[in-house]
Amino acid sequence: MSPLHVAGIQFDIAWENPSENFRRVEPLAASAVASGAQLLVLPEMFATGFSMNGPKVAEYGQTIQTGLSDLARRQGVWVLGGYGKAATDPTGKPFNSCSLYQPDGKACLHYQKLHPFTLGDESNHYQPGQSLSTAEVHGVRVTPLICYDLRFPEPFRAAAQGTDLFVVIANWPDPRIAAWSTLLRARAIENQAYVLGVNRVGEVDGLSHSGCSALVDPMGETLASVAQQSASFGGPVDRERVSTIRSTFGFLADRRPQVYDQL
């Protein structure tokens, strides 16, 4: 089985301006595809920024999903990106979401952020999701999570056995960037899986974002990274390497969940 070539697209997001953000993404996406990328990943709420104006962000949701579908079809690759999605109940708060699109433009995965960021008031404007989602991309099992989810090992562990690549999309600012980089490596090591973390750059409300996006392998080695600039980055994700590492170092098999539940 050939490795899956993935590319994260880190860029400076224009505030609540989807058309401008798609314009900024286009050349970075084209460059990544020209370099062999088969899966493109865009940051959390890449088309609007991490806005707490839930109703306005949700209004853009369908337009952004259509744009992601068009991007996938135009570039002929898989595309995953984050956006605000309106609640099914018209009186409910929207979701901080992401979707994965096939090269033919069809959506094959939707995920809602499990942990709204209480410190940033997100929990007052967006409701939490209730489940994880995994899709197979060229033989690689891909599970997405969103930003603050990275601080919680539980969902990663719950999905680990059925996942080769965790994708974490974010708007993670510089005051806590050391935690971002450390946790990307920790989640890779403890779950023996690849982790692709795709952050943004730029300044929002006095908070700087240097990105520090990275692709980490199942042993915790950083395969590719980028900081302080808009750029695409990435590399190969090899499902067979995941399988070999897990069989050679049987850490996951040594877990004792029946005991943990009693602690």
Disulfide bonds with the S-S distance in Angstrom:
none
